[in-house]
Each structure stands twice: as structure tokens, then as C-alpha cells.
Amino acid sequence: MIARHYRPAAPLSNFVDLFWYYAGYVREHSKERLLPTGTIELVINLHEDEVRTYDPDNTDICRRTPGSVVIGAHSRYFVLDTSEQSNVIGIHFKPGGAFPFLQPPVGEFRDMHVALDAVWGVGGVAALPEQLLQAPTPEEKFAILESTLLSRISHYPEPHAAVAHAVKCFDGAPQVQTITSLTERIGLSPKRFIQLFTEQVGLTPKLYCRVQRFQRVVQSVWQQRQVDWAGVAADCGYYDQAHFIRDFRAFSGLNPSAYLSLRGEFLNHVPLKD
């Protein structure tokens, strides 16, 4: 199996968390849940020109998109097909980082897989998978993706300063912050701030905070064998145990104990039993 990550230098480091590439990995299960992270991903399937996802409420229903897709910020888990993940490359954007490269506003991509050629046009995408396939090393593949993003960075505006400030505030606080308390500090009306944040991050501020709080839980317990759930809930800013379980189930489709028994070897990937 090949697994590589690459963190780009400036200016892309302002927008991109990392590039990733996986090849030759075969999973024993055919489907898995992917938990929401509040971020946007660009994924290119190099194994076949298709991405298959499944209805979380009925995994017999398959949704098919071309192999190059933008995965919008999600408000709940989605189910993906593991068989097509044997040769795949992607870009994991920072919160708000995808906005300069994607039009229309990324809030319109929420809970969706959108064909990349619908965003960049056929001419901007058609040759990219073949170029990536022909590149012999992961490093050369990353260089192609990096060059592709750099060629587009001048076409679109940078994220609004208030949105970037808000993301930092939200990521540093376990509690869901009130919009009023934040907008008083940044000088925007609540309505205007919510509009900007949703357009550039992909979720409303309140929902983004809830997803990040859920992610703090997942990241803190992922590799633990025994978990003090009440302590985790309190540390991550939940008001009480009922509040915590309700949010956890809303985002993952599982109660916390079930997640612990089913979690996979990759963070945010939870195998589904065939």
C-alpha cells in the first residue's frame, strides 16, 4: 500500500491543509461511513472515472458522479464505496480555504458531491486525471495538483477577513459560540456575517461549530480502548450527556458506544458491515 501526504508551501498553505494519495489498499468491507469534518475536499478517482456514494438511510440506493468531484461540507455522514478507493488522490482544504478556487459560493455544495467539470468546466478538468495517472511518483502527482491550484488562485477573491477570524475563534473554543458575541467584535451584522460565512465555508456558523465540537470528540477517542464519555462530553463543551448523545447520533448515525466498536483504522472512516 502507498499512503502519502504533502503540505504545500505559501501561498497554497493559506488555503490547503494537505494533499493526499492512497494506492493499493484493499478493504475487507465494501462500504464505510465518512464522518463530517466541516471542510471541503477535492477528490480524483484514478482507478475508474466514477465516484459512488450511497443514501445513508438506504444503502441500496447508489448515487454516481464522475471520478473527479468536489465534496461539499457535510452536515452528517455519507456512505462511500471502498472498492473504488484503490487509487485515489485528493486535496483537503482548510475551513474556508476552498472558496478562492470554487464557484459558485461553496454553501451551495453542502451535503453534495459535485462533478469537478461542472465547477471548473470541461476544459479545466478533462486532462487532469490522465496527467496524474502518467506521473510515476506521488510527489510528481502532488506537483501537478499544486500547479493546477496555483494557476487558478488569482482568478477569485480571498476569503473575507471576518470569516477567517471567525474560523480561528470557533476552532479554538469547545462551546458553540453565539453569533451576536462574535459579530460585535468583527463589526458585521449577524445576517451579513452568516451569509458570508456560509458562502465561504460551506456551513452556517452554528452548524460549523457543532461539527467541529463533534470532531473534537472523535479525535480524542479514536485510538482509546476505554472512554469516559461523560468526561469527554464535558471537555468538548456539551451541556449534558443527552445533548452529547443527540449530537453524536445526528452526525454519525451511531451512538458513542457503537462508534467505538465499529471505528476503522482511518480517522472519520467507519466500516459498514456487509
C-alpha positions in Angstrom: 0.0 0.0 0.0 1.1 3.5 -0.8 0.0 6.3 1.5 1.4 9.8 1.1 0.6 13.3 2.4 2.0 16.6 1.3 1.6 20.1 2.9 2.2 22.8 0.3 4.1 26.0 0.9 2.7 29.5 0.7 0.5 30.8 -0.9 -1.4 27.5 -1.1 -0.7 26.8 2.6 -3.1 29.6 3.4 -5.9 27.5 1.8 -4.9 23.9 1.7 -4.3 21.7 4.7 -2.8 18.8 2.7 -2.7 16.8 -0.5 -3.2 13.1 0.0 -2.7 10.0 -2.1 -3.6 6.3 -1.5 -2.9 3.3 -3.8 -3.0 -0.4 -3.4 -5.1 -0.5 -0.3 -7.9 -3.2 -0.2 -10.5 -3.0 2.5 -12.4 -6.1 3.8 -15.7 -4.2 3.8 -17.4 -2.8 0.7 -18.9 0.4 2.2 -18.0 2.7 5.0 -19.3 5.8 6.7 -17.3 9.0 6.3 -18.0 11.3 9.2 -18.5 15.1 8.7 -15.5 17.4 9.2 -16.9 20.8 8.2 -14.4 21.0 5.4 -14.4 20.6 1.6 -12.5 18.0 -0.3 -11.5 17.7 -4.0 -11.1 14.0 -4.9 -10.0 12.4 -8.1 -10.5 8.6 -8.5 -7.6 7.3 -10.6 -9.0 3.7 -10.5 -12.1 4.5 -12.6 -14.0 7.5 -13.7 -16.7 7.3 -11.2 -17.4 8.0 -7.5 -20.2 6.0 -5.9 -21.9 7.1 -2.7 -25.0 5.6 -1.0 -28.0 7.0 0.7 -27.2 6.9 4.5 -30.8 5.8 5.2 -30.9 3.2 2.5 -27.5 1.9 1.3 -29.2 0.1 -1.6 -29.6 3.5 -3.3 -26.4 4.3 -5.2 -25.5 7.8 -6.4 -23.0 8.1 -9.1 -20.8 11.1 -10.1 -17.8 11.4 -12.4 -14.5 10.4 -10.9 -13.3 14.0 -10.3 -15.5 15.6 -7.7 -15.9 18.3 -5.1 -17.2 17.0 -1.8 -19.0 19.8 -0.1 -19.0 20.4 3.6 -21.4 17.8 5.1 -23.8 18.1 8.0 -24.0 14.4 8.5 -22.1 11.3 7.5 -22.3 9.8 4.0 -21.6 6.3 2.8 -18.9 5.6 0.2 -17.8 2.6 -1.9 -14.5 1.3 -0.7 -13.8 -0.8 -3.9 -13.1 2.4 -5.9 -10.6 3.8 -3.4 -7.7 1.6 -4.5 -6.0 4.5 -6.4 -7.3 7.9 -5.3 -5.8 11.4 -4.8 -7.3 14.5 -3.2 -7.0 17.9 -1.7 -8.1 18.6 1.8 -8.9 22.3 2.1 -8.7 24.2 5.3 -12.0 25.6 6.6 -12.9 28.4 4.2 -9.9 27.5 2.1 -11.8 26.1 -0.9 -13.6 29.3 -1.6 -11.0 31.0 -3.8 -10.9 28.0 -6.2 -14.6 27.1 -6.4 -17.6 29.0 -7.8 -20.5 29.4 -7.1 -20.4 30.0 -3.3 -19.4 26.8 -1.6 -22.5 26.9 0.6 -24.3 25.6 -2.5 -22.2 22.4 -2.3 -23.4 21.5 1.2 -24.1 17.7 1.6 -23.3 17.2 -2.1 -20.8 15.5 -4.4 -20.4 17.8 -7.4 -18.6 16.9 -10.6 -15.5 19.0 -10.9 -16.1 19.8 -14.6 -19.4 21.4 -13.5 -17.3 23.8 -11.4 -14.1 24.3 -13.4 -15.5 23.5 -16.9 -14.7 20.5 -19.0 -11.5 22.2 -20.4 -10.1 22.7 -16.9 -10.6 19.1 -15.9 -10.5 16.8 -18.9 -6.7 16.2 -19.0 -6.1 16.2 -15.3 -6.8 12.5 -14.4 -4.6 11.3 -17.2 -1.8 13.6 -16.2 -2.0 12.3 -12.7 -2.0 8.7 -13.9 1.0 9.2 -16.0 3.0 10.8 -13.2 5.2 8.0 -11.9 5.5 9.1 -8.2 3.2 10.5 -5.6 5.4 13.6 -5.4 5.0 14.3 -9.1 1.3 13.8 -8.8 1.2 16.3 -5.9 3.2 18.8 -8.1 0.5 18.6 -10.8 -2.2 19.3 -8.3 -0.2 22.1 -6.8 0.4 23.7 -10.2 -3.3 23.3 -11.1 -4.4 25.2 -8.0 -1.7 27.9 -8.4 -3.0 28.5 -11.9 -6.4 29.3 -10.5 -5.6 31.2 -7.3 -5.5 34.6 -9.0 -9.0 34.3 -10.5 -11.0 34.6 -7.3 -11.1 36.7 -4.2 -9.5 35.7 -0.9 -11.8 34.7 2.0 -13.2 37.7 3.9 -11.1 38.6 6.9 -14.1 38.3 9.2 -14.7 34.8 8.1 -11.0 33.8 8.6 -11.1 35.4 12.1 -14.3 33.6 12.9 -12.9 30.2 11.9 -10.0 30.7 14.2 -12.3 31.7 17.1 -14.6 28.7 16.5 -11.8 26.2 16.2 -10.3 27.3 19.5 -13.5 27.0 21.6 -15.2 23.8 22.6 -18.6 25.6 23.0 -20.8 26.7 20.2 -20.3 30.5 20.3 -23.2 32.9 19.8 -23.3 34.9 16.6 -24.0 38.1 18.5 -20.9 37.9 20.6 -18.7 37.4 17.6 -20.3 39.9 15.3 -20.0 42.6 18.0 -16.2 42.1 17.8 -15.9 41.9 14.0 -18.3 44.8 13.1 -20.7 42.9 10.8 -24.4 42.4 11.3 -25.4 38.9 12.2 -27.3 38.4 9.0 -24.4 39.6 6.8 -21.9 37.5 8.8 -24.0 34.3 8.5 -24.3 34.9 4.7 -20.5 35.4 4.2 -19.5 32.5 6.4 -21.9 30.1 4.7 -20.8 31.3 1.2 -17.1 30.8 2.0 -17.0 27.9 4.5 -20.0 25.9 3.3 -22.0 25.6 6.5 -23.7 28.1 8.7 -21.6 29.3 11.6 -23.7 27.4 14.2 -23.6 24.2 12.3 -19.9 24.5 11.6 -19.3 24.9 15.4 -21.4 21.8 16.1 -19.4 19.7 13.6 -16.1 20.9 15.0 -17.2 20.1 18.5 -18.2 16.6 17.3 -14.8 16.3 15.6 -13.0 17.1 18.9 -14.8 14.1 20.4 -13.9 11.8 17.5 -10.3 12.8 17.5 -10.0 12.5 21.3 -11.4 8.9 21.5 -10.4 7.4 18.1 -7.5 5.4 19.5 -8.7 4.8 23.0 -9.9 1.5 24.2 -11.9 2.7 27.2 -13.6 6.0 27.2 -15.1 8.1 30.0 -17.9 9.5 27.8 -19.2 11.9 30.4 -15.8 13.4 30.8 -15.3 13.7 27.1 -18.6 15.3 26.6 -17.8 17.9 29.3 -14.3 18.6 28.0 -15.7 19.1 24.5 -18.3 21.6 25.5 -21.6 19.7 25.7 -24.1 20.8 28.2 -25.1 17.3 29.4 -24.9 13.7 28.3 -28.3 13.8 26.5 -27.1 16.8 24.4 -23.9 15.0 23.6 -25.5 11.7 22.5 -28.1 13.6 20.4 -25.4 15.5 18.5 -23.2 12.4 18.1 -26.0 10.4 16.6 -27.1 13.2 14.3 -23.6 13.5 12.8 -22.5 9.8 12.8 -25.8 7.8 12.7 -24.4 5.9 15.7 -24.4 6.2 19.5 -21.0 6.7 21.0 -20.5 3.2 22.2 -21.4 1.7 18.8 -18.9 4.1 17.2 -16.2 2.8 19.5 -16.8 -0.8 18.5 -17.1 -0.1 14.7 -14.4 2.6 14.1 -11.9 1.9 11.4 -8.2 2.3 11.1 -8.5 5.7 9.4 -9.9 8.7 11.3 -13.5 9.5 10.3 -13.9 6.2 8.4 -16.3 3.8 10.0 -16.8 0.4 8.2 -20.3 -0.8 7.4 -20.9 -4.5 7.9 -21.8 -6.2 4.6 
